[in-house]
């Protein structure tokens, strides 16, 4: 993993989504736009979401593709979307979605590192309130430096 796992180009703030599916697809489309995945991966993200919710608490969901969809990943990358209002995530409110593109089991380590950030009040505040995509990218990048 490198600090380029999330770049400012992979961050969208002040977004809206009318549903969990739209939010997952927005994250997937951003990964497609970054060149990290091919479009079929986005369908794999939604397929996985239907099997098991990517909601992890702290108003955050971390969608990623099924094992079978990993063949559509070009390189490891994150996409972060922050919503202006809560998105109904099967009964939970989500304001932050971090889409993961990973061609192997690295997504498990990625989930762990993201969870550490979200459990830290100061770092979580940056994710939810800072309007500087570069600052958000640096914060996440630091968690992947070691």
N, C-alpha and C positions, 0 to 999 in steps of 0.2 A: 504494500500500500504506500502511496505517496501523498504529499500534501495536495496534489492536484486532484484528489478524489472528489473535491467540490471546488468549482471555480465560480466567480461572480456571474458568469454566463449561465450557470446552472441554478441560479436563484431567482425566484419570482415572488415579489412581495405584494401585498394588497390585492390579492386575487379573490375571486368568488367561484363557488361551485355549488350547483343545485343538488348534488348527490355524491355519495361515496364513489359510485362508478365514475362520475365525471372527474372527481378529484384524482383517482387512480390513473385515469387516462391522461389527464393533464400532466401528471408526473412522468408517465411513460412517454408522452409526446415530447416532453422536454428532453428526456434521455435520447430519443430518436434525433431530435434537432442538434444535439451535441455530438452525434455520431457514435455514441456509446453502444447503441443497440439498433437492431433492425425492427421495423414496425411489428413483426409477429411477436416480439417480446412483450409488447403492450397487452396483447390478448392474454399472454401467459401471466402477466401481473394480475389482470382481472380474474382469470381462472383460479389463481392461487387465493385471491381475496375471497372468492366464493367458497373455497374449501376451509379457509381459516382466516379470520379477521386479522389485519395487520395493526390494529389498535394496540398500543402498548402502555397507555395511560398518559398522564400529563398533557392531555389534549393533543396527542401526537399519534400518527400512524406511519408505519414504515413499510409500504408495499414493495414487493419484489416478485420476480417471476417464479414459475414452477421449475422443478429440476429439468423437465423436458425443454423448457423455453430457454435455458442457458445457452443453447447452441446459437442463439440469435444475439448474443452479447459480443461486441467487438473489443471492449475494454472496460475495466472497472470504473464506475462513476456514480456520483450521487446527484440527485436533483431535489432541490428544496423549494417548496411552495408554502407561503404563509397566507392564510385566508382572513379577510376582513371580519367575517362572522363565522360562527361555528358551522361545520358540515356534520350532518347526522351520519354517524358511523355505526349503523345498526344499534342505535340507542345511546351511543356515546357521542359527545361533542368533540370534534377535532378542528384545530386551527392551524396545525403544522403537519405537513406531509413531506416525508423524505423518501423519495424513490431510490431503490438500490438496483444497480446493474452489476452483476457479478457472474462470471463464467464458471465459477467453482464454489467450493464451500467457504470462500472468504466472507460471504454475506453473514455468516455466524459471528465472526470476529467484528465485522462492521456493526452489526446490531449491538454487540457488547460495548463497543466504543461510543456509539451514539447514546446508549442507555446511561453510560457514565456522565456524559455531558448533560443529559436531561435531568439527572438526579442532583446536579449541582445548581443551586439556586441562582448564582451569579451568571453562569454560562447559559442556563435556560432563559434567563431574562434577556440576554443578548439575542438569542434565537427568536424570541417572541416579540421583542420591542425595538431592536436596532434597525434603522432604516438604511444602513450601509451594507450592501451585499459583500463588499470586500472584507469588512470586519467579520461578517458571518462566515465567509469562506476561510478566513485566517483562523477563526476559533475552531472550526471543524478540522481544518488542516493540521493544527497542532495536536489534536487527538490521534492523528494517524502518522505523526512524525517518527515515533519510536519504532 
